[in-house]
Amino acid sequence: MSFLPTKATAPFCPSEVKGSIEISPHLTGWKRLLAFCGPGLLISVGYVDPGNWATDIAAGSAFGFNLLFVIWLASLSAMFLQCLAMRVGIVTQRDLAQLSRQTYHPVVNFILWILAELAIIATDVAEVLGCALAFHLLLGCPLSIGILITALDTLIVLGLKGRGFRMVEAIILGLLLTIGLCFIAEIWIIQPYWPNVMQGFIPALDRLADQNALYLAIGIIGATVMPHNIYLHSSIVQTRQVAQNDASVQNALKMNTFDTIASLSFAFVINAAILILAASAFHGTGHTGVHDIEQAHALLTPIAGTGLAPILFALALLAAGQSSTFTGTIAGQVILEGYLNIKIPCWQRRLISRALALVPALLGIFIFGDSATGDLLVMSQVVLGLQLPFTVFPLIRFCANRGLMGRFRIGLFAQIIAWFMFALLAACNLWLVGQMITG
């Protein structure tokens, strides 16, 4: 008997894949664990999208290894929050958007939906700009043409219709491995000074005294802990069939927790590698003002001493942007169906979200020029950071609700950690808004 779950034949829109992957009750040990693995991979994609690249490159070039601890702490926070999202989905068999629609006043629900859609658009803008840059770097086409080419990724979504959710997970795994292997090669070429790298992981708040460092730190948080991923995770964990009894639910929680932590640990390594690459290649050689992916690409050849480095960089960027296409589509569908109870084909959802992203991306390039790409990417991540508390608040409320979660309600210690994280995120965002108003 195969240890893999039965292949789903449904399309990968959320309402059509719930319970579509059957897991044999006879599976035990690592075979059962492998059958549950997959949702974490889709979540980890959002943590290595082009928006992360922009903030990591800017942070590494300007401040060396000093902000590595921000990536580390943000990744730990992401693991915690994604585990909460996973718990809500498995226990209640409803996603965060559905629970919000059933819990809050229609006006509040509408506002939360608008904010969630803004997060999707900000994410998609980063994907558009990242893929466009990759096409520009690999093919030499103008950036505006690269942006238009990204509109064709809807064909990929159409091509996967009926292929099953496990096919999507397999493709994502392949793209993530591509990104990881590219950066392993990049780090091997650059040869960073590892004692300084390790020191960068030690938390030190005085490194955030510089206003630009704090701005980039919030951008890293926004790029790492992504709002749409919380909605997405609470939905896609329901693709596995889980018997609704305490023992089965407990086992599913354990398996998915491992899947989440392992996948996000891999994403953390990639994010750290991007910053380490920027710190070693740029900050270490006096190029402290590199905040643009294209600029970083151009500098890699003379600094690394080989033409292979920029090619690997561009290939990894393309893989990052394309992998985000899948998760962005599914997350948008989760939000639309959950909040408004509206179901449309995935390709239509993809067209809508991509069109909404193409407009600001093209306007930004035409008005501010190609050199503004890095600033636009960082800004997209700041927008995500601003929206994050409005996603975290209902998530914590649902996880702490005994009537909703029963014996799987999170304990007091976990609640304290969750509310502390919420307060910290809210404080960072208030500071950021204040800086935007006064600056």
NORURLIN-V805224 format. One record per backbone hydrogen bond with DSSP energy under -0.5 kcal/mol. NH is the residue of the N-H (numbers start at 1). CO is the residue of the C=O. E is the energy in kcal/mol with one decimal. If there is no record, write none. Layout:
[[NH,CO,E] [NH,CO,E]]
This chain:
[[6,22,-1.8] [16,13,-1.7] [17,13,-0.6] [17,14,-1.0] [18,14,-0.7] [19,238,-2.8] [20,17,-2.5] [21,239,-2.8] [22,20,-0.7] [24,22,-0.5] [27,24,-1.4] [31,28,-1.1] [32,28,-0.8] [33,29,-2.0] [34,30,-2.6] [35,31,-1.5] [36,32,-1.2] [36,33,-0.5] [37,33,-1.2] [39,36,-0.6] [41,38,-0.6] [42,38,-1.6] [43,39,-1.8] [44,40,-2.5] [45,41,-1.1] [46,42,-0.6] [46,43,-1.0] [47,44,-1.3] [48,45,-1.9] [52,49,-1.4] [53,49,-1.2] [54,50,-1.9] [55,51,-1.8] [56,52,-2.8] [57,53,-2.9] [58,54,-2.3] [59,55,-2.5] [60,56,-2.7] [61,57,-2.6] [62,58,-1.9] [63,59,-2.5] [64,60,-1.3] [66,63,-1.9] [68,65,-1.8] [69,200,-1.4] [70,67,-0.7] [71,67,-1.2] [72,68,-2.1] [73,69,-2.7] [74,70,-2.7] [75,71,-2.2] [76,72,-2.0] [77,73,-2.3] [78,74,-2.3] [79,75,-2.4] [80,76,-2.1] [81,77,-2.7] [82,78,-2.9] [83,79,-1.9] [84,80,-1.6] [85,81,-2.3] [86,82,-2.7] [87,83,-2.1] [88,84,-2.3] [89,85,-2.1] [90,86,-2.4] [91,87,-2.5] [92,88,-2.2] [93,89,-1.5] [94,88,-0.5] [99,95,-2.4] [100,96,-2.1] [101,97,-2.2] [102,98,-1.9] [103,99,-1.0] [103,100,-0.6] [104,100,-2.7] [109,105,-3.0] [110,106,-2.3] [111,107,-2.1] [112,108,-2.5] [113,109,-2.0] [114,110,-2.4] [115,111,-2.4] [116,112,-2.3] [117,113,-2.5] [118,114,-2.1] [119,115,-1.8] [120,116,-1.8] [121,117,-2.5] [122,118,-2.7] [123,119,-2.3] [124,120,-2.6] [125,121,-2.5] [126,122,-1.7] [127,123,-1.9] [128,124,-2.9] [129,125,-2.7] [130,126,-2.5] [131,127,-2.8] [132,128,-2.6] [133,129,-2.3] [134,130,-2.1] [135,131,-2.7] [136,132,-2.4] [137,133,-2.8] [138,134,-2.5] [139,135,-3.0] [140,135,-0.6] [140,136,-1.3] [141,135,-0.7] [146,142,-2.2] [147,143,-2.0] [148,144,-1.7] [149,145,-2.2] [150,146,-1.3] [151,148,-1.2] [152,149,-2.0] [153,150,-1.6] [154,151,-1.1] [155,152,-2.1] [156,153,-0.7] [157,153,-1.4] [158,154,-2.3] [159,155,-2.3] [160,156,-1.3] [161,158,-1.3] [163,160,-2.5] [164,10,-0.7] [168,164,-1.2] [169,165,-2.2] [170,166,-2.2] [171,167,-2.3] [172,168,-2.4] [173,169,-2.2] [174,170,-2.1] [175,171,-2.3] [176,172,-2.7] [177,173,-2.4] [178,174,-1.8] [179,175,-2.2] [180,176,-2.7] [181,177,-2.8] [182,178,-2.1] [183,179,-2.0] [184,180,-2.1] [185,181,-2.1] [186,182,-2.0] [187,183,-2.7] [188,184,-2.1] [189,185,-2.0] [190,186,-2.6] [191,187,-2.7] [194,192,-1.0] [196,193,-0.7] [197,193,-1.4] [198,194,-2.7] [199,195,-1.7] [200,196,-1.4] [201,197,-0.6] [201,198,-1.0] [202,199,-1.4] [203,201,-0.5] [207,204,-1.6] [208,205,-2.1] [209,206,-1.4] [214,210,-2.1] [215,211,-2.3] [216,212,-2.4] [217,213,-2.3] [218,214,-2.3] [219,215,-2.0] [220,216,-2.5] [221,217,-2.2] [222,218,-2.7] [223,219,-2.2] [224,220,-2.0] [225,221,-2.7] [226,224,-1.2] [229,226,-0.8] [230,226,-0.9] [230,227,-0.9] [231,227,-1.3] [232,228,-2.5] [233,229,-2.8] [234,230,-1.7] [235,231,-0.8] [235,232,-1.0] [236,232,-2.7] [237,233,-1.5] [238,235,-1.6] [239,236,-1.7] [240,237,-0.9] [241,21,-2.4] [242,240,-0.5] [245,243,-2.0] [249,245,-2.5] [250,246,-2.6] [251,247,-2.1] [252,248,-2.4] [253,249,-2.4] [254,250,-2.0] [255,251,-2.5] [256,252,-2.6] [257,253,-2.0] [258,254,-1.8] [259,255,-2.1] [260,256,-2.5] [261,257,-2.6] [262,258,-2.8] [263,259,-2.1] [264,260,-2.5] [265,261,-1.8] [266,262,-1.6] [267,263,-1.8] [268,264,-2.3] [269,265,-2.1] [270,266,-1.9] [271,267,-2.5] [272,268,-2.9] [273,269,-2.2] [274,270,-2.1] [275,271,-2.0] [276,272,-2.9] [277,273,-2.7] [278,274,-2.3] [279,275,-3.0] [280,276,-2.6] [281,277,-2.9] [282,278,-2.2] [283,278,-1.5] [284,279,-2.2] [285,282,-1.0] [286,283,-1.5] [287,282,-2.8] [288,286,-1.4] [290,287,-0.7] [291,289,-0.8] [296,292,-2.4] [297,293,-2.4] [298,294,-2.3] [299,295,-1.7] [300,296,-1.0] [300,297,-0.5] [301,297,-0.7] [302,298,-0.5] [303,299,-1.8] [304,300,-3.4] [305,301,-2.1] [309,306,-0.6] [311,307,-0.9] [312,308,-2.5] [313,309,-2.1] [314,310,-2.3] [315,311,-2.4] [316,312,-2.4] [317,313,-1.9] [318,314,-2.3] [319,315,-2.3] [320,316,-2.3] [321,317,-2.3] [322,318,-2.5] [323,319,-2.2] [324,320,-1.5] [325,321,-0.8] [325,322,-0.5] [326,322,-0.9] [327,323,-1.3] [328,324,-2.6] [329,325,-1.8] [330,326,-2.1] [331,327,-2.8] [332,328,-2.2] [333,329,-1.8] [334,330,-2.3] [335,331,-2.3] [336,332,-2.3] [337,333,-2.7] [338,334,-2.5] [339,335,-2.4] [340,336,-1.8] [341,337,-1.2] [342,336,-1.0] [344,342,-0.5] [349,345,-2.1] [350,346,-2.7] [351,347,-2.2] [352,348,-2.3] [353,349,-2.6] [354,350,-2.6] [355,351,-2.4] [356,352,-2.3] [357,353,-1.2] [358,354,-2.5] [359,355,-1.6] [360,356,-0.7] [361,357,-1.9] [362,358,-3.0] [363,359,-2.7] [364,360,-2.5] [365,361,-1.9] [366,362,-2.8] [367,363,-2.7] [368,364,-2.2] [369,365,-1.6] [372,369,-1.7] [373,370,-1.7] [376,372,-2.4] [377,373,-2.3] [378,374,-2.4] [379,375,-2.4] [380,376,-2.0] [381,377,-1.4] [382,378,-1.8] [383,379,-2.2] [384,380,-1.5] [385,381,-2.0] [386,382,-2.1] [387,383,-1.5] [388,384,-1.3] [389,385,-0.5] [390,387,-1.1] [391,387,-0.6] [391,388,-1.7] [392,388,-2.4] [393,389,-2.3] [395,391,-1.3] [396,392,-2.6] [397,393,-2.1] [398,394,-2.4] [399,395,-2.3] [400,396,-1.9] [401,398,-1.1] [402,400,-0.8] [405,401,-2.9] [406,402,-2.6] [408,405,-1.8] [409,406,-1.5] [410,399,-1.9] [415,411,-2.1] [416,412,-2.3] [417,413,-2.1] [418,414,-2.5] [419,415,-2.8] [420,416,-2.2] [421,417,-2.4] [422,418,-2.2] [423,419,-2.5] [424,420,-2.4] [425,421,-2.5] [426,422,-2.6] [427,423,-2.4] [428,424,-2.4] [429,425,-2.1] [430,426,-2.3] [431,427,-2.2] [432,428,-2.2] [433,429,-2.6] [434,430,-2.3] [435,431,-2.3] [436,432,-2.1] [437,433,-2.3] [438,434,-2.5] [439,435,-2.2]]
